[in-house]
């Protein structure tokens, strides 16, 4: 770990704590190591640096769009944090291989199935990339959601700190149960993952997954003694 890494990471964490009141108590539930896929919502720029700096020294990996490397400052940060470059809108097999390698090495992989920032904090429809990674790696998925951060820019303009809430759910596995994983099956699996996330959010933030009664769990397997996150709603 270089001096530059320590200084940059500590400075960013300090700035986040200065600008936000971070309710991070539930991060203690995240295991010390992987393989583990954290599935989280994506509201704005804040979640990635917050999650990374607050989970260190746990070994973390995550995706960043390839355009990130076009910006010198963001390129420095992406390289320091060993982000995985991702070509959005296509099947990026190189990124998939890097992610699988990180999981095999016992890292925690952070993913946002929505694929892009919502800005408003309400869940958008999830993409199926997480399904491929979960099935190929066999790693458990841990749902984690944030809310409050959507008010960051408004609060900053008013010189107010932002209350940033983090909720960590119960882990589960994705299991095809021997059926052929067709496009329709992948979509159902993605929906089941997203509903587990939605159940952790206050109702106003559940977006397209607001109707929890429509949730299924046909392809989810929970470890012994662990209950579905839908029971928390």
C-alpha positions as CSV (number, residue, x, y, z in Angstrom):
1,X,0.0,0.0,0.0
2,X,1.7,3.2,-1.2
3,X,1.8,6.5,0.6
4,X,-0.2,8.1,-2.3
5,X,-2.9,5.4,-1.8
6,X,-3.1,6.0,1.9
7,X,-3.2,9.8,1.6
8,X,-5.8,9.9,-1.2
9,X,-8.1,7.3,0.4
10,X,-7.9,8.9,3.9
11,X,-8.5,12.4,2.5
12,X,-11.6,11.2,0.5
13,X,-13.0,9.5,3.6
14,X,-12.4,12.6,5.7
15,X,-14.2,14.8,3.1
16,X,-17.2,12.5,3.0
17,X,-17.4,12.5,6.8
18,X,-17.2,16.3,6.8
19,X,-20.0,16.7,4.2
20,X,-22.2,13.9,5.3
21,X,-23.5,12.2,8.5
22,X,-22.9,8.6,7.5
23,X,-25.0,6.0,9.2
24,X,-22.6,3.2,8.6
25,X,-23.2,0.9,11.7
26,X,-24.6,-1.9,9.5
27,X,-21.4,-2.1,7.5
28,X,-20.1,-4.3,10.4
29,X,-22.3,-7.1,9.0
30,X,-20.2,-7.2,5.8
31,X,-17.7,-10.1,6.0
32,X,-14.0,-9.4,6.2
33,X,-13.3,-11.1,2.9
34,X,-15.0,-12.5,-0.1
35,X,-15.8,-14.1,-2.4
36,X,-18.9,-11.9,-2.1
37,X,-20.9,-9.8,-4.5
38,X,-22.4,-6.7,-3.0
39,X,-25.5,-5.6,-5.0
40,X,-26.4,-2.0,-4.3
41,X,-28.5,0.8,-5.7
42,X,-26.8,3.7,-7.6
43,X,-28.0,7.2,-6.8
44,X,-25.1,9.4,-7.6
45,X,-21.3,9.7,-7.5
46,X,-21.2,9.5,-3.7
47,X,-21.8,5.8,-3.1
48,X,-18.6,4.3,-4.7
49,X,-16.0,6.4,-2.7
50,X,-18.1,6.1,0.4
51,X,-18.4,2.3,0.2
52,X,-14.8,1.8,-0.7
53,X,-13.3,4.0,2.0
54,X,-15.6,2.8,4.7
55,X,-15.1,-0.9,4.0
56,X,-11.3,-0.8,3.9
57,X,-9.1,-2.6,4.7
58,X,-11.5,-5.3,3.3
59,X,-10.2,-6.2,-0.2
60,X,-12.6,-4.6,-2.7
61,X,-13.1,-4.6,-6.4
62,X,-15.6,-2.9,-8.6
63,X,-16.4,-1.7,-12.1
64,X,-15.9,1.8,-13.5
65,X,-17.0,2.9,-17.0
66,X,-14.0,3.1,-19.4
67,X,-14.7,6.8,-19.9
68,X,-13.4,7.3,-16.3
69,X,-9.9,6.9,-17.6
70,X,-10.4,9.9,-19.9
71,X,-10.3,12.2,-16.8
72,X,-6.7,12.5,-15.3
73,X,-8.0,12.9,-11.7
74,X,-10.5,10.1,-12.0
75,X,-7.9,7.9,-13.8
76,X,-5.5,8.3,-10.8
77,X,-8.3,7.2,-8.4
78,X,-9.4,4.3,-10.6
79,X,-5.9,3.0,-10.9
80,X,-5.2,3.5,-7.2
81,X,-8.3,1.5,-6.3
82,X,-7.7,-1.0,-9.0
83,X,-11.1,-0.5,-10.6
84,X,-12.2,-2.8,-13.4
85,X,-12.8,-0.9,-16.7
86,X,-16.2,-1.7,-18.2
87,X,-17.5,-1.0,-21.7
88,X,-21.1,-0.3,-21.1
89,X,-23.8,-1.4,-23.4
90,X,-22.0,-4.5,-24.6
91,X,-20.9,-8.0,-23.3
92,X,-17.5,-7.0,-21.9
93,X,-15.9,-10.4,-21.4
94,X,-12.6,-8.9,-20.4
95,X,-14.3,-7.1,-17.5
96,X,-16.1,-10.3,-16.6
97,X,-12.9,-12.3,-16.4
98,X,-11.3,-9.6,-14.2
99,X,-14.3,-9.7,-11.9
100,X,-14.2,-13.5,-11.6
101,X,-10.5,-13.3,-10.9
102,X,-11.1,-10.9,-8.1
103,X,-13.8,-13.1,-6.6
104,X,-11.5,-16.1,-6.8
105,X,-8.8,-14.1,-5.0
106,X,-11.3,-13.6,-2.1
107,X,-12.2,-10.0,-2.9
108,X,-15.5,-8.4,-2.3
109,X,-17.0,-7.2,-5.6
110,X,-19.4,-4.2,-5.6
111,X,-22.0,-4.1,-8.3
112,X,-24.9,-1.7,-9.1
113,X,-27.4,-3.8,-11.2
114,X,-29.2,-0.6,-12.3
115,X,-26.1,0.2,-14.3
116,X,-26.5,4.0,-14.1
117,X,-27.2,6.6,-11.6
118,X,-30.8,7.4,-10.8
119,X,-30.2,10.8,-9.3
120,X,-33.5,10.7,-7.5
121,X,-32.9,7.6,-5.4
122,X,-35.8,5.5,-6.6
123,X,-34.8,2.0,-7.9
124,X,-34.6,1.6,-11.7
125,X,-34.9,-1.6,-13.5
126,X,-31.9,-3.9,-13.0
127,X,-29.7,-5.4,-15.8
128,X,-28.8,-9.0,-16.0
129,X,-25.0,-8.8,-15.8
130,X,-25.0,-9.6,-12.1
131,X,-26.7,-12.9,-12.9
132,X,-23.9,-14.1,-15.1
133,X,-21.3,-13.3,-12.5
134,X,-23.2,-14.9,-9.6
135,X,-23.8,-18.1,-11.5
136,X,-20.3,-18.4,-12.8
137,X,-18.6,-17.6,-9.5
138,X,-21.0,-19.3,-7.1
139,X,-20.4,-16.4,-4.8
140,X,-23.1,-15.3,-2.4
141,X,-24.9,-12.0,-3.0
142,X,-25.3,-9.4,-0.2
143,X,-27.9,-6.7,-0.8
144,X,-26.9,-3.2,0.4
145,X,-28.9,0.0,-0.2
146,X,-28.4,3.7,0.4
147,X,-30.8,6.6,0.8
148,X,-30.5,10.3,1.6
149,X,-27.6,10.8,-0.7
150,X,-29.9,12.1,-3.4
151,X,-30.1,15.4,-1.4
152,X,-26.4,15.9,-1.4
153,X,-26.1,18.7,-4.0
154,X,-29.1,20.6,-2.6
155,X,-27.8,20.4,0.9
156,X,-24.3,21.4,-0.2
157,X,-25.7,24.5,-1.9
158,X,-27.3,25.4,1.4
159,X,-24.2,24.5,3.4
160,X,-25.9,21.6,5.1
161,X,-24.6,18.2,5.8
162,X,-26.3,15.2,4.2
163,X,-27.7,12.3,6.2
164,X,-26.5,9.2,4.3
165,X,-28.1,6.0,5.4
166,X,-26.8,2.5,4.7
167,X,-28.8,-0.7,5.1
168,X,-27.2,-4.1,4.8
169,X,-29.5,-7.1,4.2
170,X,-29.1,-10.9,4.4
171,X,-27.0,-12.8,2.0
172,X,-28.3,-15.3,-0.5
173,X,-27.2,-17.4,-3.5
174,X,-28.5,-17.6,-7.0
175,X,-29.3,-21.1,-8.1
176,X,-30.7,-22.1,-11.5
177,X,-31.9,-25.4,-10.1
178,X,-30.9,-27.3,-13.2
179,X,-33.1,-25.3,-15.7
180,X,-31.7,-23.7,-18.8
181,X,-30.8,-20.1,-18.1
182,X,-32.6,-18.4,-20.9
183,X,-33.0,-14.7,-21.3
184,X,-36.4,-14.9,-19.6
185,X,-34.8,-16.8,-16.7
186,X,-32.0,-14.2,-16.4
187,X,-34.6,-11.4,-16.2
188,X,-36.5,-13.2,-13.5
189,X,-33.4,-13.8,-11.5
190,X,-32.5,-10.1,-11.8
191,X,-35.9,-9.1,-10.7
192,X,-35.6,-11.4,-7.7
193,X,-32.3,-9.8,-6.7
194,X,-33.7,-6.3,-7.1
195,X,-36.7,-7.1,-4.9
196,X,-34.4,-8.2,-2.2
197,X,-32.8,-4.8,-2.4
198,X,-36.1,-3.0,-2.6
199,X,-37.3,-4.6,0.6
200,X,-34.5,-2.9,2.5
201,X,-35.5,0.6,1.3
202,X,-38.2,2.9,2.6
203,X,-41.3,2.5,0.3
204,X,-40.7,5.9,-1.4
205,X,-37.4,4.6,-2.7
206,X,-38.5,1.3,-4.2
207,X,-39.2,2.7,-7.6
208,X,-40.1,0.0,-10.2
209,X,-39.9,-2.6,-7.5
210,X,-42.5,-1.0,-5.2
211,X,-45.0,-3.9,-5.4
212,X,-43.2,-6.3,-3.1
213,X,-46.2,-8.7,-3.4
214,X,-45.1,-9.3,-7.0
215,X,-41.6,-10.6,-5.8
216,X,-40.7,-14.2,-6.4
217,X,-37.8,-16.2,-5.0
218,X,-37.7,-19.2,-7.3
219,X,-33.9,-18.9,-8.0
220,X,-32.8,-17.6,-4.6
221,X,-31.2,-19.9,-1.9
222,X,-30.7,-18.6,1.6
223,X,-28.1,-20.1,3.9
224,X,-29.4,-22.1,6.9
225,X,-31.0,-19.8,9.5
226,X,-31.1,-16.8,7.1
227,X,-34.5,-15.4,6.2
228,X,-35.5,-13.5,3.0
229,X,-35.0,-9.8,3.1
230,X,-38.7,-9.5,2.0
231,X,-39.6,-10.3,5.6
232,X,-38.0,-7.1,6.8
233,X,-40.3,-4.9,4.7
